[in-house]
């Protein structure tokens, strides 16, 4: 995808193939604009909406990905509020209609008001991906996956109703595409020659029509086959008497899935907490991150907007999955981060070495596999030495990158530029096309500290001492630079305490600056307006957790729960419109007017990491290792029993139980100090037991 890359990469080549496939399959023959160019599928749908404004159309808001972890971008399914569904990108839409006795449409899955729609994830198979359950006044729907290209809709309607339910197959949907042929043999519907749709019990009728014809929504033709070059085929199933139906959707083409092994899509530790929203949100983040993965690549958000691995966002994804106990998946992802130094849509950036080291070492310390640590060593050493080079360079440094560049930035001359000459003991590095000094140096400090820890573990003492010494020097330079104008960059407040701990024990100035942004903790303003970069807001909330600012933490967490892109599924967004688009959505009959990029996986990772640390975290600014239990637990929970079982931390695994005013803690790993979060009384009794790690 990028002429500046050293050689064509698999991710870049995939993007080219997918765009070509979309263009070849979706371009409508014989239809052009005045300038002679054929319109995109997005433009075709927009024109149809103008011409048929009274017809039902997809919501185009808050969609989420349903997919097997590691599946290709093109085979991701998309779901929109209300139960509308597309089984793959550029396939078709499945919508649920409810009609009056004489055929007039009363409501559809695309039009039911959102305040009448309830959604949630359920896990019928603990080792599989979640099913998505939707409840409305007219029906209950549940979409689930039984394997690559195999989807099922369980649909229930009220037993006594004067309304008639219908399942409608249309070219438009959450991620639809042209329907040019339909074939109904009385048992199954064949769409475009390879997708099959069947319903049990057998539908009362299947009507094949052409969207846009007079009366197409109520027409009852008897034909069993339909074809049309404009791609506006439609099949309407009139459901038989009854109130429970199962719709099976299958792709008959060979599947290439199965590259990524996974044990499930929830957190791999147990929680019993008073607020079910907390547990639902935490597990939803794990599911979103897992379902977004493409082979072993970590897209920063919606994979059809971002069909590539991006190092910065991906580092947070890897760490979040490792801390959630998904260690096998994190290990597979970490391999890509170890072997590749620079990748992402903006090319080579200066935060890459530090974040890369952090991602792989956070995984390794929880895996406790000496052979993996030794395999990592040359990669960690290379990245750490590069940080030292950035700190000492007197000339710009450029490096090649893997993978594609965001299309609008492909011609930039600085895509290979990592940093400018160092100054005042600091890296002058590029990130997001500018020079956020304090952010870049915070994550560089983080990388050196984590690299030194691995070196000590492997008895590479000379490197460990050298890197730790340089980290301390970098920390001093960072603290000296923490002043205007550098501290005005919002990225400074996503990393100073967590995850870098570069502030260390000198928290006062950092806390004062956070107060200037958020107000005092006893009178928090909370989130103001609608943030464009939701991952920054969650990361700033994480800083408050480390400062003991529980009011800020819970004010913001509650705000995010109340402002979801897809309510009940705990997803959020990035930006306004299509940020950094690769233009794939333009060749799909869905998502035709994007309000933003959603879901966003950096935000999901930040949310997951925040919630995990609210339960248990290691205070890395303390003079000796200190485990903080319940650092984000609010006072309102203390009158109820709580427990966490098997939470992985740097020192091992932790169990804790709160019961009858007593905290019981079991640490299966290294000994450390233990303290309770700020909501607990300072006189609360703690019983701590240490045992050997598993």
C-alpha positions in Angstrom: 0.0 0.0 0.0 2.9 2.4 0.6 5.7 3.1 -1.7 7.9 3.9 1.3 7.7 0.5 2.7 10.7 -1.8 2.4 8.7 -4.5 0.7 5.0 -5.3 0.2 3.6 -6.5 3.4 0.8 -9.0 3.9 -1.5 -6.4 5.6 -0.9 -3.9 2.8 -1.4 -6.5 0.1 -4.7 -7.6 1.8 -6.0 -4.0 1.6 -5.3 -3.8 -2.1 -7.0 -7.1 -2.7 -10.1 -6.1 -0.7 -10.5 -2.8 -2.4 -10.2 -4.4 -5.8 -12.7 -7.1 -4.8 -15.2 -4.5 -3.6 -14.9 -2.5 -6.8 -15.3 -5.6 -9.0 -18.3 -7.0 -7.2 -20.1 -3.8 -6.2 -19.7 -1.4 -9.1 -23.1 -1.1 -10.9 -22.8 -1.6 -14.6 -24.1 1.1 -16.9 -24.7 3.8 -14.2 -22.5 6.9 -14.2 -22.4 10.4 -13.0 -22.2 13.4 -15.2 -18.4 13.4 -15.0 -18.3 9.9 -16.4 -17.3 8.1 -13.2 -19.2 5.2 -12.0 -20.8 5.9 -8.5 -19.7 4.0 -5.4 -22.2 1.9 -3.6 -22.4 4.6 -0.9 -23.5 7.1 -3.6 -26.0 4.7 -5.0 -27.6 4.2 -1.6 -27.6 7.9 -0.9 -29.3 8.6 -4.2 -31.9 5.9 -3.4 -32.6 7.4 0.0 -33.3 10.7 -1.6 -35.6 9.2 -4.2 -37.4 6.8 -1.8 -37.3 8.8 1.4 -40.4 7.0 2.8 -38.9 3.6 2.6 -37.1 2.0 5.6 -33.3 2.5 5.6 -30.5 1.3 8.0 -29.9 3.4 11.0 -26.2 3.9 10.2 -25.3 4.5 13.8 -23.6 2.6 16.6 -22.8 -0.5 14.6 -20.6 -3.2 16.2 -18.5 -6.1 14.9 -19.5 -9.7 15.5 -16.8 -12.0 14.3 -14.5 -14.9 15.1 -11.3 -13.6 16.6 -8.6 -13.4 13.9 -11.1 -13.5 11.0 -10.3 -11.5 7.9 -11.7 -7.9 7.6 -14.0 -8.8 4.8 -15.7 -11.6 6.7 -16.5 -9.5 9.8 -20.3 -9.4 10.5 -21.9 -6.1 11.5 -24.9 -5.4 13.7 -27.0 -2.3 14.3 -29.3 -1.4 17.1 -32.6 -3.2 16.8 -31.3 -6.5 15.4 -30.4 -5.6 11.8 -27.4 -7.6 10.6 -25.0 -8.2 7.8 -23.1 -11.5 7.8 -20.0 -10.1 6.1 -18.8 -6.9 4.6 -20.5 -6.2 1.3 -22.9 -9.1 1.6 -26.5 -8.1 2.3 -28.8 -6.9 5.2 -31.2 -8.9 7.3 -33.9 -6.8 8.9 -36.9 -7.6 11.0 -40.2 -6.1 10.0 -43.5 -6.0 11.9 -46.6 -5.4 9.7 -50.3 -4.7 10.2 -52.8 -7.3 9.3 -53.2 -5.9 5.8 -49.5 -5.5 5.1 -48.7 -1.9 6.1 -45.3 -1.7 7.9 -45.7 -0.8 11.6 -42.1 -1.0 12.7 -38.7 -2.4 11.7 -35.4 -3.2 13.3 -34.1 -0.1 11.5 -36.7 2.3 12.9 -37.8 1.3 16.4 -36.8 4.2 18.7 -33.6 3.5 20.6 -35.2 4.1 23.9 -37.4 1.0 23.2 -34.4 -1.2 22.3 -32.5 -3.2 24.9 -29.3 -5.0 23.9 -26.7 -7.1 25.7 -24.1 -9.8 25.1 -24.7 -13.3 26.2 -22.4 -16.3 26.1 -24.3 -19.5 25.2 -20.9 -21.1 24.4 -18.3 -20.0 27.1 -15.6 -20.9 24.6 -17.1 -19.0 21.6 -17.9 -15.5 20.7 -20.9 -13.8 22.4 -24.4 -13.8 21.0 -26.1 -10.5 20.7 -29.6 -10.4 22.3 -32.0 -7.6 21.5 -35.4 -6.9 23.1 -38.0 -4.6 21.7 -41.8 -4.2 22.3 -42.4 -6.3 19.1 -39.9 -9.1 19.3 -36.8 -10.6 20.9 -33.9 -11.4 18.6 -30.6 -13.1 19.2 -27.8 -13.3 16.7 -25.1 -16.0 17.3 -22.3 -17.7 15.4 -21.6 -21.4 15.1 -18.5 -21.3 12.9 -16.9 -19.4 10.1 -19.6 -17.9 7.8 -22.4 -19.5 9.8 -24.9 -17.3 11.7 -28.2 -17.9 13.4 -31.0 -15.6 14.4 -33.3 -16.7 17.1 -36.5 -14.7 16.9 -39.4 -14.6 19.3 -42.6 -12.7 19.0 -45.6 -12.3 21.4 -47.9 -15.3 21.4 -51.0 -13.1 21.0 -50.5 -10.2 18.6 -52.4 -8.7 15.6 -49.0 -7.9 14.0 -47.2 -10.1 11.5 -43.5 -10.6 11.7 -41.3 -10.8 8.6 -37.6 -11.4 8.0 -36.4 -9.3 5.1 -33.2 -9.9 3.0 -32.1 -6.6 1.4 -29.1 -5.2 -0.3 -28.8 -2.5 2.3 -27.9 -3.3 5.9 -25.2 -2.6 8.4 -22.6 -3.8 5.8 -24.8 -4.7 2.8 -24.0 -5.1 -0.8 -25.7 -5.5 -4.2 -28.1 -8.5 -4.4 -28.2 -9.5 -8.1 -29.7 -12.9 -7.8 -32.2 -14.7 -5.6 -33.3 -18.3 -5.8 -36.0 -19.8 -3.5 -36.6 -23.6 -3.7 -39.2 -23.8 -0.9 -36.6 -24.7 1.7 -33.7 -22.3 1.4 -33.0 -18.9 -0.3 -29.8 -18.6 -2.3 -28.4 -15.1 -2.4 -25.9 -14.1 -5.1 -25.2 -17.8 -5.6 -23.3 -18.5 -2.4 -25.2 -17.3 0.7 -28.0 -19.5 1.8 -30.9 -18.4 4.2 -33.3 -20.9 5.7 -36.0 -20.5 8.4 -37.6 -22.9 10.8 -40.5 -23.4 11.0 -40.9 -23.1 7.3 -42.2 -19.6 6.4 -45.7 -19.1 5.1 -44.3 -17.5 2.0 -41.2 -16.0 0.4 -41.7 -13.1 -1.9 -38.9 -12.0 -4.3 -39.2 -8.4 -5.3 -37.2 -5.5 -6.7 -36.7 -2.5 -4.4 -38.0 0.7 -5.8 -40.9 -0.8 -7.7 -44.4 0.4 -6.8 -45.6 -1.5 -3.7 -42.4 -3.5 -3.4 -42.8 -3.7 0.4 -46.2 -5.4 0.2 -46.2 -7.1 -3.2 -46.8 -10.9 -3.2 -45.2 -12.2 -6.4 -45.1 -16.0 -6.8 -41.7 -16.2 -8.6 -39.0 -18.4 -7.2 -36.1 -16.7 -9.0 -35.1 -13.1 -9.5 -32.1 -11.4 -11.0 -31.2 -7.8 -11.7 -28.0 -5.9 -12.6 -28.7 -2.9 -10.4 -28.4 -5.0 -7.2 -31.7 -4.1 -5.6 -33.1 -7.6 -5.1 -35.2 -8.2 -2.0 -36.6 -11.3 -0.4 -39.4 -11.0 2.2 -40.3 -14.0 4.4 -43.8 -14.0 5.8 -43.4 -16.0 9.0 -45.8 -18.9 9.8 -48.1 -19.1 12.7 -46.1 -19.3 16.0 -43.8 -17.1 18.0 -40.4 -18.7 17.9 -38.2 -19.0 14.7 -34.7 -19.8 13.8 -33.1 -18.2 10.8 -29.8 -19.8 9.5 -27.4 -17.8 7.3 -24.5 -19.7 5.7 -21.7 -18.8 3.4 -20.9 -21.8 1.1 -17.5 -20.5 0.1 -14.3 -22.1 1.6 -13.2 -20.4 4.8 -9.7 -19.4 5.7 -10.5 -18.7 9.4 -8.8 -20.3 12.4 -5.4 -18.6 12.5 -5.9 -17.4 16.0 -6.5 -19.8 18.9 -8.6 -18.5 21.7 -10.2 -20.1 24.8 -13.2 -17.7 24.9 -14.0 -14.0 24.6 -14.5 -13.0 28.3 -12.0 -12.1 31.0 -10.2 -15.2 32.2 -10.8 -14.3 35.9 -13.9 -14.4 38.0 -15.7 -11.4 39.5 -18.6 -11.2 42.0 -19.4 -7.5 42.4 -22.4 -5.5 43.4 -22.9 -3.6 40.1 -23.6 -5.9 37.2 -22.8 -3.1 34.8 -19.2 -3.2 35.8 -18.8 -6.9 35.0 -20.8 -6.5 31.8 -18.7 -3.6 30.6 -15.4 -5.3 31.4 -16.3 -8.5 29.6 -17.8 -6.6 26.7 -14.4 -4.9 26.2 -12.6 -8.2 26.0 -15.2 -9.4 23.4 -14.9 -6.3 21.3 -11.1 -6.4 21.3 -11.1 -10.1 20.4 -13.7 -9.9 17.6 -11.8 -7.0 16.0 -8.6 -8.9 15.6 -7.5 -9.7 12.0 -5.3 -12.8 12.1 -2.6 -11.5 14.5 -3.1 -7.8 13.6 -4.6 -5.2 15.9 -6.7 -2.6 14.1 -7.2 0.6 16.1 -11.0 0.6 15.4 -13.7 -0.7 13.1 -11.7 -3.0 10.8 -13.4 -1.8 7.7 -12.3 1.8 8.5 -8.9 0.6 9.7 -7.9 -2.6 7.9 -4.4 -2.7 9.3 -2.4 -3.2 12.4 -1.5 0.1 14.2 1.3 -0.1 16.8 0.2 2.5 19.3 -3.5 1.4 19.7 -2.4 -2.2 19.4 0.0 -2.0 22.2 -2.9 -1.1 24.6 -4.9 -3.9 23.1 -2.2 -6.5 23.8 -1.6 -5.3 27.3 -5.4 -5.2 28.0 -5.9 -8.8 26.8 -2.9 -10.0 28.8 -4.2 -8.3 32.0 -7.6 -9.8 31.4 -6.1 -13.2 31.4 -6.2 -13.9 27.6 -2.5 -14.8 27.7 -2.5 -17.2 24.8 -4.0 -14.6 22.5 -1.7 -11.9 23.9 1.3 -14.1 23.3 0.4 -14.6 19.6 -0.2 -10.9 19.2 3.0 -10.0 21.0 5.0 -11.9 18.4 4.1 -9.4 15.7 5.1 -6.5 18.1 8.4 -8.1 18.9 9.4 -8.7 15.3 8.2 -5.4 13.8 9.6 -2.1 15.2 7.4 0.3 13.3 4.0 -0.2 11.8 0.8 1.8 11.6 -1.1 4.2 9.5 1.2 7.2 10.1 4.4 5.3 9.4 7.4 5.3 11.7 6.8 7.1 15.1 8.9 7.7 18.1 6.6 6.1 20.7 6.8 2.8 18.9 9.9 1.3 20.6 8.7 2.1 24.2 5.1 0.9 23.5 6.4 -2.2 21.7 8.6 -3.2 24.7 5.7 -2.5 27.1 3.3 -4.7 25.1 5.5 -7.7 24.9 6.9 -7.6 28.4 3.5 -7.1 30.1 2.5 -10.3 28.3 5.8 -12.2 29.1 5.7 -11.4 32.9 2.3 -13.0 33.2 3.1 -16.0 31.0 6.1 -16.9 33.0 7.6 -19.0 30.2 11.5 -18.8 30.2 11.7 -20.0 26.6 9.5 -17.1 25.5 11.5 -14.6 27.5 14.7 -15.8 25.9 13.1 -15.6 22.4 12.0 -12.1 23.1 15.4 -10.9 24.3 17.1 -9.9 21.0 13.9 -8.0 20.0 13.7 -6.2 23.4 17.4 -5.3 23.3 17.1 -3.9 19.7 14.2 -1.7 20.7 15.8 -0.5 24.0 19.0 0.4 22.2 17.0 2.3 19.6 15.5 4.4 22.4 19.1 5.2 23.6 20.0 6.2 20.1 17.0 8.6 19.9 18.2 10.1 23.2 21.7 10.7 21.8 21.2 11.5 18.2 22.4 14.8 16.7 20.6 14.3 13.4 17.2 13.1 12.3 16.6 9.3 12.3 14.5 7.6 9.7 13.3 4.0 9.7 11.2 1.8 7.3 7.8 0.6 8.5 5.7 -2.4 7.9 2.1 -2.3 6.5 0.1 0.4 4.8 -0.2 4.1 5.4 -3.5 5.9 5.7 -4.4 6.9 2.1 -4.6 10.7 2.7 -1.0 10.6 4.2 0.7 8.3 1.7 2.6 11.2 0.0 4.0 12.8 3.1 7.7 13.1 3.1 8.0 12.4 6.9 6.4 8.9 7.0 9.8 7.3 7.7 10.9 10.1 10.1 11.1 8.9 13.7 12.8 11.8 15.5 14.8 15.0 15.2 18.1 15.6 17.0 17.7 15.1 20.8 17.6 18.1 23.1 18.0 18.6 26.8 18.2 14.9 27.4 14.9 14.2 25.7 13.7 12.5 22.5 12.3 15.0 20.0 10.1 12.4 18.4 7.2 12.4 15.9 3.8 11.1 17.0 0.5 11.9 15.3 2.4 14.1 12.9 3.7 16.5 15.6 6.1 16.5 18.5 4.3 15.8 21.9 7.5 15.9 23.9 6.3 14.7 27.3 4.2 11.9 25.9 7.0 10.5 23.7 9.5 10.6 26.5 7.1 9.1 29.1 6.6 6.0 26.9 10.3 5.9 26.1 11.0 5.8 29.9 8.4 3.1 30.2 10.2 1.0 27.5 13.6 1.3 29.2 12.3 0.3 32.6 10.4 -2.7 31.3 13.4 -3.7 29.2 15.7 -3.5 32.2 13.3 -5.7 34.2 13.5 -8.4 31.6 17.2 -8.1 31.3 17.5 -8.6 35.1 15.3 -11.7 34.9 17.6 -13.1 32.2 20.8 -12.2 34.1 21.8 -9.7 31.5 23.0 -7.4 34.2 25.1 -5.0 32.2 22.2 -4.1 29.9 19.8 -3.9 32.9 22.0 -1.4 34.8 22.7 0.7 31.7 19.1 1.0 30.7 17.9 1.7 34.2 20.5 4.4 34.6 19.5 6.0 31.4 15.8 5.7 32.4 16.5 7.6 35.6 18.3 10.4 33.6 15.3 10.5 31.2 12.9 10.8 34.2 14.8 13.8 35.5 14.8 15.5 32.1 11.0 14.8 31.9 10.3 16.3 35.2 12.4 19.4 34.3 10.4 19.8 31.1 7.0 19.4 32.8 6.1 23.1 32.4 4.5 25.4 29.7 4.2 25.1 26.8 4.9 21.3 26.7 2.5 20.4 29.5 -0.4 21.9 27.5 -0.5 18.8 25.1 -3.4 16.6 26.2 -1.3 13.5 25.5 0.8 14.5 28.6 -2.2 13.5 30.8 -2.7 10.0 29.3 0.7 8.6 30.4 2.4 10.5 33.3 1.4 8.1 36.1 -0.3 5.3 34.2 1.2 3.4 32.4 4.7 5.0 32.4 5.0 6.0 36.1 7.5 8.6 34.9 6.1 11.1 37.5 7.0 8.6 40.2 6.5 9.9 43.7 6.5 13.5 42.6 2.8 13.6 41.9 1.8 17.1 43.2 2.5 19.2 40.1 1.0 16.5 37.8 -2.1 16.3 40.1 -2.4 20.1 40.1 -2.5 20.2 36.3 -5.1 17.5 36.2 -7.2 19.5 38.6 -6.9 22.5 36.3 -8.5 20.2 33.6 -11.0 18.4 35.7 -11.6 20.4 38.9 -11.0 19.2 42.4 -12.0 15.6 43.2 -14.6 16.6 45.8 -16.5 18.6 43.1 -15.7 16.9 39.8 -16.9 18.4 36.6 -16.7 15.0 34.9 -16.6 14.7 31.1 -17.5 17.9 29.4 -19.4 17.9 26.1 -18.9 15.0 23.7 -15.2 14.1 23.5 -13.8 13.3 20.0 -10.9 11.2 21.3 -12.6 9.0 23.9 -9.4 7.0 24.5 -7.7 10.2 25.9 -10.6 10.8 28.3 -10.5 7.3 29.6 -6.7 7.4 30.0 -7.0 10.6 31.9 -9.5 9.0 34.2 -6.9 6.2 34.8 -4.5 8.9 36.1 -7.1 9.9 38.7 -7.4 6.3 39.8 -3.7 6.2 40.6 -4.1 9.5 42.5 -7.0 8.2 44.6 -9.6 10.5 42.9 -12.5 8.1 43.1 -15.1 10.8 42.5 -13.5 11.6 39.2 -13.2 8.0 38.3 -16.8 7.1 38.9 -18.2 10.3 37.5 -16.5 9.6 34.2 -17.2 5.9 34.2 -20.9 6.6 34.8 -20.8 9.1 32.0 -19.4 6.6 29.5 -21.9 4.0 30.5 -24.7 6.6 29.9 -23.2 7.6 26.5 -22.6 4.5 24.5 -22.4 4.3 20.7 -24.4 1.1 20.9 -26.3 1.1 24.2 -26.0 -2.0 26.3 -22.9 -3.2 24.3 -20.5 -0.7 25.8 -18.8 0.7 22.7 -17.5 4.2 22.1 -16.1 6.2 19.2 -13.3 8.2 17.7 -13.6 11.6 16.0 -16.3 13.0 13.8 -16.9 11.3 10.5 -14.4 8.8 9.0 -11.1 9.4 10.7 -8.1 8.1 8.7 -10.4 6.1 6.3 -9.2 3.6 3.8 -12.4 4.2 1.8 -13.7 0.6 2.0 -17.1 1.7 3.4 -17.7 3.6 0.2 -18.1 0.3 -1.6 -20.6 -1.1 0.8 -24.4 -0.6 1.0 -24.3 0.4 4.6 -22.7 2.9 7.0 -23.3 5.5 4.3 -23.0 8.6 6.5 -20.6 7.7 9.3 -21.0 9.8 12.4 -17.6 8.6 13.7 -15.4 5.6 13.9 -16.9 2.9 16.1 -16.2 0.6 17.8 -12.8 2.0 18.7 -10.4 -0.5 20.2 -7.9 1.9 21.8 -10.9 3.2 23.8 -12.0 -0.4 24.6 -8.5 -1.3 25.7 -8.2 1.8 27.9 -11.6 1.1 29.5 -10.7 -2.5 30.1 -7.3 -1.5 31.7 -9.0 1.1 33.8 -11.6 -1.4 35.2 -9.0 -4.1 35.8 -6.8 -1.7 37.8 -9.9 -0.6 39.7 -10.0 -4.1 41.1 -6.2 -4.7 41.6 -3.1 -3.0 40.5 0.6 -2.8 41.3 1.7 0.7 42.5 5.0 1.1 40.6 5.7 4.5 42.2 6.0 3.0 45.7 9.5 2.4 47.2 8.8 -1.3 47.2 6.3 -3.4 45.2 2.8 -2.6 46.6 -0.4 -4.3 45.5 -3.4 -2.1 45.7 -6.6 -4.0 46.3 -9.9 -2.3 45.4 -8.3 1.0 44.3 -11.5 1.9 42.4 -14.1 0.3 44.6 -16.6 2.9 45.7 -17.9 3.3 49.3 -21.3 2.2 48.2 -20.1 -1.3 47.5 -18.6 -1.9 51.0 -21.9 -3.0 52.6 -22.0 -6.0 50.2 -19.7 -9.1 49.8 -17.3 -9.0 46.8 -14.7 -11.2 45.4 -12.2 -11.5 42.5 -10.6 -14.8 41.6 -7.4 -15.4 39.5 -6.7 -11.9 38.4 -3.2 -11.9 36.7 -0.8 -9.1 37.9 2.9 -8.6 37.4 3.7 -10.6 40.5 1.5 -13.6 39.8 -2.2 -14.1 40.3 -4.4 -12.5 43.0 -7.6 -13.7 44.7 -9.4 -11.3 47.1 -12.6 -11.5 49.1 -14.4 -8.8 51.0 -16.7 -10.2 53.6 -18.0 -8.9 57.0 -15.7 -5.9 57.0 -12.6 -8.0 56.4 -10.4 -8.3 53.3 -8.9 -11.7 52.5 -6.1 -11.7 49.9 -4.2 -14.6 48.4 -1.2 -13.8 46.2 0.1 -16.7 44.1 3.5 -15.2 43.3 6.2 -12.9 44.7 5.8 -11.3 48.1 4.9 -7.6 48.3 3.2 -5.0 50.4 -0.6 -4.9 50.2 -2.8 -1.9 50.8 -6.5 -1.2 50.3 -8.1 1.5 48.1 -9.2 4.9 49.4 -12.8 3.9 50.0 -11.8 1.5 52.7 -11.3 2.6 56.3 -7.6 2.9 57.2 -8.2 0.5 60.1 -9.7 -2.2 57.9 -8.2 -5.6 58.7 -6.4 -7.4 55.9 -5.4 -11.0 55.9 -2.7 -11.8 53.3 -1.5 -15.2 52.2 1.4 -15.8 49.8 1.9 -19.0 47.9 3.9 -20.3 44.9 2.8 -19.1 41.5 0.8 -21.6 39.3 
